[in-house]
Amino acid sequence: MKKTYRQKAAALAGCIFALSLTTFAQDKPTADAGAELVSSYIWRGQELGNFALQPTLSIGYRGFALTAWGSAGLDKDDTKEFDLTLGYTAGGFHLALTDYWFDNGPGYFHYYARNTAHVFEANLGYDFGFLSVNWYTNFAGNDGVDHEGHRAYSSYLSLAAPFHLGGLDWTAEIGAVPWATSFYNATADNPAGAGGFEVSHVSIGASKAIRITEHYSLPLFAKMTWNPATEGAYFVFGLRLF
């Protein structure tokens, strides 16, 4: 089974490399670093923590981008997260591989199929400008299971539409889980998670930059999210520190 995971990862990485030969993206490496403070950590309609600091560091070259992202809750009992993503973009098309790791299980260097806190995900998407479409599938690691107890290859479909209204930049998004998995929408009352196709994320958010000095503006955002599958509702405020 582990050999199958490696083959899938290698095939997708090979596809990314092949596509890079046809692009003429930036000729010089780019880099960025930043951090956001959020009032709660909501991910795909699921609440993963309270107040959190979420740093990011990325470097890009010729359509490729390697990004490190983390989340550390201000509550000492919150789970800490550390993710690495290798992505490739050509025009509106992009694909990526992400390694999610959480500190509530085995240590970082445990990669065994049944003894790991890593989750490995593949992402394929296209940005039409007025609409961004993304498909995500877990292909290895600590994935959820279906009703028979088999690996679910948990997946998620997202549609996001940006627009401008009242002087603010808005984004409306809807996300759904296509089939049964314990990875999404699991609660204390329903540990089995999604029972099939479920809309699990409906959100609308807006962002605004508050001018602080002539050369610096503080980006703020607010986002309302509903999860029809779990009947959850969340209102999150955040700011980008740098």
C-alpha positions as CSV (number, residue, x, y, z in Angstrom):
1,M,0.0,0.0,0.0
2,K,2.8,2.4,0.8
3,K,4.4,1.7,-2.6
4,T,1.1,2.7,-4.2
5,Y,1.2,6.1,-2.3
6,R,4.7,6.7,-3.5
7,Q,3.8,5.9,-7.1
8,K,0.8,8.3,-7.0
9,A,2.9,11.1,-5.5
10,A,5.7,10.5,-8.0
11,A,3.2,10.6,-10.9
12,L,1.8,13.9,-9.8
13,A,5.2,15.4,-9.2
14,G,6.3,14.2,-12.7
15,C,3.2,15.9,-14.2
16,I,4.1,19.1,-12.4
17,F,7.6,19.0,-13.7
18,A,6.5,18.2,-17.3
19,L,4.2,21.2,-17.3
20,S,7.0,23.5,-16.1
21,L,8.9,22.9,-19.3
22,T,6.1,24.7,-21.3
23,T,5.9,27.8,-19.2
24,F,7.7,31.2,-19.2
25,A,6.8,32.4,-15.7
26,Q,8.9,34.6,-13.5
27,D,12.7,34.4,-14.3
28,K,13.8,35.3,-10.8
29,P,13.0,33.6,-7.5
30,T,10.4,35.4,-5.4
31,A,9.9,35.0,-1.7
32,D,7.3,36.1,0.9
33,A,6.8,35.9,4.6
34,G,3.9,36.9,6.8
35,A,1.6,36.0,9.7
36,E,-2.1,36.3,10.4
37,L,-4.0,36.5,13.7
38,V,-7.5,34.9,13.6
39,S,-10.2,34.9,16.2
40,S,-10.9,31.2,15.5
41,Y,-9.5,28.6,13.1
42,I,-12.2,27.5,10.7
43,W,-11.1,25.1,7.9
44,R,-13.6,23.8,5.3
45,G,-16.5,24.3,7.7
46,Q,-14.8,22.7,10.6
47,E,-13.6,24.4,13.8
48,L,-10.0,23.4,14.5
49,G,-9.1,25.9,17.2
50,N,-9.7,29.3,18.9
51,F,-7.5,32.4,18.6
52,A,-4.5,31.4,16.6
53,L,-1.3,32.9,15.1
54,Q,-0.8,31.5,11.6
55,P,2.6,32.2,10.0
56,T,3.6,31.6,6.4
57,L,6.8,31.5,4.4
58,S,7.0,30.9,0.6
59,I,9.4,30.9,-2.3
60,G,8.5,30.7,-5.9
61,Y,10.3,30.2,-9.2
62,R,9.0,29.7,-12.8
63,G,5.5,28.7,-11.8
64,F,6.5,26.6,-8.8
65,A,5.9,27.6,-5.2
66,L,7.0,25.9,-2.0
67,T,5.0,27.2,1.0
68,A,5.3,26.5,4.7
69,W,2.2,27.4,6.8
70,G,1.5,26.9,10.4
71,S,-1.1,27.4,13.1
72,A,-0.5,27.8,16.8
73,G,-3.5,28.4,19.1
74,L,-3.2,30.9,21.9
75,D,-4.8,28.3,24.1
76,K,-2.1,25.9,25.1
77,D,-4.4,22.9,24.6
78,D,-5.1,23.8,20.9
79,T,-3.5,21.5,18.3
80,K,-0.5,22.9,16.5
81,E,-0.3,22.5,12.8
82,F,2.6,22.6,10.3
83,D,2.0,22.2,6.5
84,L,4.3,22.1,3.5
85,T,2.8,22.6,0.0
86,L,4.6,22.3,-3.4
87,G,2.5,23.8,-6.1
88,Y,2.7,24.7,-9.7
89,T,0.7,27.4,-11.6
90,A,0.3,28.0,-15.3
91,G,-2.2,30.7,-16.2
92,G,-5.4,29.9,-14.3
93,F,-4.5,26.2,-13.9
94,H,-2.7,24.9,-10.8
95,L,-1.9,21.7,-9.0
96,A,-0.3,21.1,-5.6
97,L,0.7,18.5,-3.1
98,T,0.3,19.3,0.6
99,D,1.8,17.5,3.7
100,Y,-0.4,18.4,6.7
101,W,1.0,17.6,10.2
102,F,-0.6,17.9,13.6
103,D,1.1,17.6,16.9
104,N,-1.7,15.6,18.6
105,G,-0.3,12.2,17.4
106,P,3.0,10.6,16.6
107,G,6.1,12.8,16.1
108,Y,6.9,14.5,12.9
109,F,9.1,11.8,11.4
110,H,6.6,9.0,11.8
111,Y,5.4,8.3,8.2
112,Y,4.0,4.7,8.6
113,A,0.6,4.1,7.1
114,R,-1.0,3.3,10.4
115,N,1.2,5.4,12.7
116,T,1.4,8.9,11.5
117,A,-0.1,12.4,12.1
118,H,0.7,13.5,8.6
119,V,-2.1,13.8,5.9
120,F,-1.0,14.0,2.3
121,E,-3.4,15.7,-0.1
122,A,-3.4,16.4,-3.9
123,N,-5.1,19.5,-5.3
124,L,-6.2,20.3,-8.8
125,G,-7.9,23.6,-9.7
126,Y,-8.6,26.3,-12.2
127,D,-9.1,30.0,-11.6
128,F,-11.4,31.6,-14.2
129,G,-11.2,35.0,-12.6
130,F,-14.8,35.3,-11.8
131,L,-14.8,31.7,-10.3
132,S,-12.2,29.5,-8.8
133,V,-12.8,25.7,-8.8
134,N,-10.7,23.3,-6.7
135,W,-10.7,19.6,-6.0
136,Y,-8.8,18.1,-3.1
137,T,-8.1,14.4,-2.3
138,N,-6.2,12.8,0.5
139,F,-4.0,10.0,-1.0
140,A,-1.9,8.9,2.0
141,G,-1.3,9.3,5.7
142,N,-3.8,9.7,8.5
143,D,-6.9,9.8,6.3
144,G,-10.5,9.1,7.3
145,V,-12.4,5.9,6.7
146,D,-15.7,5.0,5.0
147,H,-18.6,3.0,6.4
148,E,-16.7,-0.3,5.8
149,G,-13.6,1.0,7.6
150,H,-11.6,1.3,4.5
151,R,-9.4,4.3,3.5
152,A,-11.9,6.9,2.2
153,Y,-9.5,8.9,0.0
154,S,-11.4,11.8,1.6
155,S,-12.1,14.6,-0.9
156,Y,-13.5,18.1,-1.0
157,L,-14.8,20.3,-3.8
158,S,-14.7,24.1,-3.5
159,L,-16.2,26.9,-5.6
160,A,-15.2,30.5,-4.8
161,A,-16.3,33.7,-6.4
162,P,-14.6,37.1,-5.7
163,F,-16.4,40.4,-6.2
164,H,-16.2,44.0,-5.3
165,L,-19.0,45.7,-3.4
166,G,-19.3,48.9,-1.2
167,G,-15.5,49.6,-1.4
168,L,-14.6,46.1,-0.1
169,D,-13.2,43.0,-1.7
170,W,-15.5,40.1,-1.1
171,T,-15.4,36.3,-1.6
172,A,-18.4,33.9,-1.6
173,E,-17.6,30.2,-1.3
174,I,-19.3,26.9,-1.1
175,G,-17.7,23.6,-0.4
176,A,-18.9,20.0,-0.4
177,V,-17.7,16.5,0.7
178,P,-18.5,14.1,-2.3
179,W,-18.6,10.8,-0.4
180,A,-18.6,9.1,3.0
181,T,-15.6,9.8,5.2
182,S,-14.8,10.3,8.9
183,F,-12.2,12.9,8.0
184,Y,-14.9,15.6,7.4
185,N,-17.9,16.7,9.6
186,A,-17.1,14.3,12.5
187,T,-18.6,15.5,15.8
188,A,-19.0,14.0,19.3
189,D,-22.6,13.0,18.3
190,N,-21.5,11.7,14.9
191,P,-18.0,10.3,15.0
192,A,-18.5,8.6,11.6
193,G,-18.3,12.0,9.9
194,A,-19.8,12.6,6.4
195,G,-22.3,9.9,5.4
196,G,-22.2,10.7,1.7
197,F,-22.4,13.9,-0.3
198,E,-22.7,16.8,2.1
199,V,-22.4,20.6,1.7
200,S,-20.1,21.5,4.6
201,H,-19.0,25.0,3.9
202,V,-21.0,28.1,2.9
203,S,-19.2,31.4,3.5
204,I,-19.0,35.0,2.6
205,G,-16.1,37.3,3.7
206,A,-14.7,40.7,3.0
207,S,-11.3,42.3,3.4
208,K,-10.2,45.9,3.8
209,A,-6.8,47.6,4.2
210,I,-6.6,50.2,6.9
211,R,-4.0,52.9,6.1
212,I,-1.5,53.3,9.0
213,T,1.3,55.2,7.4
214,E,2.1,56.5,3.9
215,H,3.9,53.2,3.2
216,Y,2.0,50.7,5.3
217,S,-1.6,49.5,5.5
218,L,-3.0,46.9,7.9
219,P,-5.1,44.3,6.0
220,L,-8.2,43.2,8.0
221,F,-10.9,40.6,7.1
222,A,-14.1,39.2,8.5
223,K,-15.8,36.0,7.4
224,M,-19.1,34.3,8.1
225,T,-19.2,30.5,7.7
226,W,-22.0,28.0,8.0
227,N,-21.7,24.2,7.9
228,P,-25.2,22.7,7.0
229,A,-23.9,19.2,7.6
230,T,-23.0,19.8,11.3
231,E,-25.3,22.8,11.8
232,G,-22.3,24.9,12.8
233,A,-22.0,28.7,12.3
234,Y,-18.9,30.8,12.8
235,F,-18.0,34.5,12.5
236,V,-14.2,35.0,12.2
237,F,-12.2,38.2,12.3
238,G,-8.5,38.3,11.3
239,L,-5.6,40.6,10.5
240,R,-2.4,40.2,8.6
241,L,0.4,41.3,10.9
242,F,3.1,41.7,8.2
